Amino acid sequence: MTHRLTRLAARLLALPLLVLAGCAAPPEPGAAVPLVGEAAAPADVAEQLARFADFPVDRVPRPIVLLEDRVKEYGYTSGDAKIAMSQGRLTLQAALPDGPATVRVALPDGTVEVPAISARQAYDMLVAVGDPASAPDASPSPLLVTKVALGEAEFRTDRGPRVLPAWLFTAPESMQPLAVAAPSDTAFWPVEHADAVMDAEGLATDGVTLTLRLATPPEPCSGQPVHEYAAEAVESAKAVAVRLKIVATSPAASPGGSGDCVRDLMLRTAEYTVRLARPLGNRVLLRASGDVS
């Protein structure tokens, strides 16, 4: 259920809630800015980069780094069907077909054959998405799966949308067949290590200029100085972490004390451009926060 809670939290960030924010002392120029609404990441950027110290940038094919679950859901025609899926309450009313030992995958570094999971393994992954303890007061009828076939589905990766071979599970109460990416685990970078990975779709053809959207810090309270921000890249041989830093400070926009001020929790973003020291290549792009080293 962790992935569902994460999506719920993301939706809540879009609600215009008002909060009282105490106006603490403003950060100094040159300080990095923790960004409200960004994925959790270690405050120490060196630690963030160290998590990818073993990323095989020279491996061919490069591992697929998913930015979403390996199991894709598309919505349901009833609340009971959604709850049944959340509980892992499924009933298989179709034969599980034999599948190939390998599947062909089109990746940025070429089309390759990779080992594949079986239909049974995919179905087990589908059931495992649910949590029997979810909605403990509800007992919906199981979600019926009436057809299983090997096909394709689009998944979000750190190198843009990618159509992958997938086991497709047709359920009458699902808007589209549920999809489970068919390449075996060896084709993917472990998803638990990808919580702060960003899509590199904003990379220019020169390989070093990145244009990306980051969550902007909140507006200053009355009496606080106004800061100008810029993106900064901290690089290693395996990954690049991008964060915001204060590059200039103007006098307070308006007089006032350090009392409370009202802010909403709307997630706001702005576009930033940063130039890398060398081409991104196969390295992983991360969002980070913490002190500038």
N, C-alpha and C positions, 0 to 999 in steps of 0.2 A: 504493500500500500504506500510505500515511501514516495513512489513516482506520482501517485495521485495527490498526496499531500503537497508535494512540491508545486504541481500545477495549480492547486487551490490557492496556495500562498501567492503565486504569481498573479492570479486573477484578483485576489484581494488588494494587491498593490495598485491596481488600476482604479480602485474605488476612491472617490474624492472625500476622504475622511479628514476632519479637522482635529489637530492636536495642539496642545500647549507645549512649546519647546523652550526650555531654559536657554538663554543666550550665553553659552560658555565663551571663554576667551578664544578669539579667532586664531587659526593656525598661522605660523610664520611663513613668509615666502620661501619657496623651495621644498615645502613639506608636501608629501603625498596625501591624497584625500580618500578616506574610506567612502565608498559610494553606496548610498541607500538603494536597496533593491538588487544589487549585484549578487551573483552566486557566491556562496561562502568560500573564502580562500584564506590561507595562512597570512598573518600580517607581515611576516618576513618573506620578501620576494625570493630570497635565496632558497628558502625552504620550499616555496611554490615551484621554483624551477627544478629543485632536487627531486621532486616527485616524478619528473620525466627524465631522470638521468639515464634510465634504461630504455628509453624509447628508441626503437631501431630505425633511425633516419635513413640508413643505407640499405635497408631490406627491400627487396623487390619480390612481390609487390609490397608497397608501404601498407602497414596495418590500417584497416578502416576504423576511423574514430567517429562513433555515432554521437550525435547531439540529442538523441531521444532514445526511448526504449526500443529494444529489439523486437518487441511485440507491438504492433500498431492496432489501435482501436479507432473506429470512425463514428461512434455514436450509436444510439439504440432507439428503437421505436417505442419503448416503454420504460418506465422507471423500474419495474420489476426485472426487466432484462439487464439493465445497468447494474442493479444490486446483485443479481445472480453472478454476473461477470466479476464484480468486485469481491465476491465471496469464493470465487473459483468453483462455482456450482455449474458445471457443464455436463451435458449428456451427449455422447458421440453416437449418432445414428447413421454413420457412413463408414465404409471400409477405409482403413488407412493404406494408401497405395504404396507400392514399392517405389523407391526413388533412386536417383543416380548416386554414385559414390562421390562424384565431383560436380560442380556447377561452374559455368563461365560467368565471370564478373568483369564488367568494364570499369576500370579505375583510371585515375589521372595518369598513372604510369604505364597504362596498357591494359589489354584484355587478357585475363589469365584464368586458368583452371584452379579452383581451390576445393578442398574437401567440403562435403555437404553433410548436414544433419538429416536424420530420417524423419518421416512424417510422424512417427511415434515420439521422437525427441521434441519435435516442434509442438505437438499437442500437449506434451507434459509441460513445456515452457508456457504455453497458453494458460493452462490450469494454474500454474504456479504464480501467475500474475496476481491472482486473487488471494484474499486472506479470509479464512473461515470465520475469524472474529469480527469481520467488518459487518456493520449494521446488525448487531446481535439480536435485535428484536424483529428482524424481517426474515421471512422464510419463503422467498419467491420460488416459482417453478424453475428448474434448471434451464439454462440457455441451451437450446438444441442446435447441434452442429450437424447439418444434413449433407454436406459435401466437402471433400478434401482434395485439393489438387495443387500441383507445383506450378507456380506462375511467377509474377513479378510484382513488386511494390516499391514506391519511392520512399526513401529514408533521408533524413537530414544528417549530413556529415560535416566535419570541419573543413571539407573542401567542396561544399555546396551540396545541393540535392543530388542523390544518386539512386538510380533504379537498380535494385538488387534482386536476384532470384529469391523467391519467398514461397513458403507453404501458405496457401490460402484456405481459410476455414469459413465456409458459407454457413451463416446462421440467419434464419428468416427475420429475426428481431434485431439484427445488426444492419446498419445503413449500408455497409460494404463488407465484403469478406474480411475477417480478421486476418492479419498478415504476420508471419514470423519469418524473419530473415533466415534464408536457408544456408548461407556459408557457415562452416563450423567455427567454433570459438577461436581457432588459430588465426582466422582472417581478421579478427577484431582486436583493437586495443581494449583492455578491460574497462568497462563502462564506469566502474567505481572510481577510476582515476581521471575521469573526463568531466568532472562537475564544473570546472572553471574554463573549459575550452571554448573558444569562439570560432565562428565561421570566418575563414580567410577570404571570403568573396570580395572584400574591398581591396584586395591586393592588386596594384597596378601591374602592367606588363613588364615594367622594369624589375619586378621582384623585390623591391625595397621600399616602395611607397605604399603605405597602408592608409586607407580612409575607412573609419569605423565609427559607430555610434556607441557612446558611453553614457551611463546615467550621470546627470549633472548634480552637483552638490546643491543643497537648499539655498534659497535667497538669504542674505544676511538679515538679522534682526535690526531693528531701529538702533542707530548709533554704532553699528559695526562697520568696519571697512568693507569695501567691495573688492573681490579678488578676480583676477583673470587667470584662467586655467589653460594648460596645454597638455597634450598626451606625451608620455615618455615611454620608451621601450627599454626593457632590461633583458639582455640576451644571454643565452648559453648555447652550447653546441647542439642541444636537443629541443629547446623551446624558447619562445619569446613571450615575455609578460608585459602587458601594456597597462599603464595606470595614469591617473591625472596628477599633475603637480601644479602648485601656485607659481606663476611666473611674474606676476605684478600685482600690486595692491594700491588701490585708490583710497582717499579719505572717506570717512563715513558718508553715506548718501544722505542721511538726515540725522539731526541730533537726537539724543535720547539716552536713557540709562541702560542698564543691563537686565531689565526685567524680562518677564516672559513675553513671548510673541506667539501668534497663532500661525501654524503651517498645516497644509494638508499633506496627505501621504500619497499623492499622485506621483507616479514614476515619470520623470521627465528625462529626455535624452538630448544630446547634441552631437553633431558630427565633428570629428577631429581627424587630423592628418598627422602621421608620424613617419619619419624616415628611418629605416633600419640600417645598421652598420654594414650588413651584408644580406644577400637575398634570403628570403624566408625558406625557400626550398621545401624540404620535407619536414621541417621543424613544426612543432605544435604552437598555435597561437593561444595565449591565455589572457584573461582579465585578472588583474591583481590589485592589491592595496597594501599599504604599509609605508614605512619611512623610506625616503630616498637614501640610497647608499652613497 
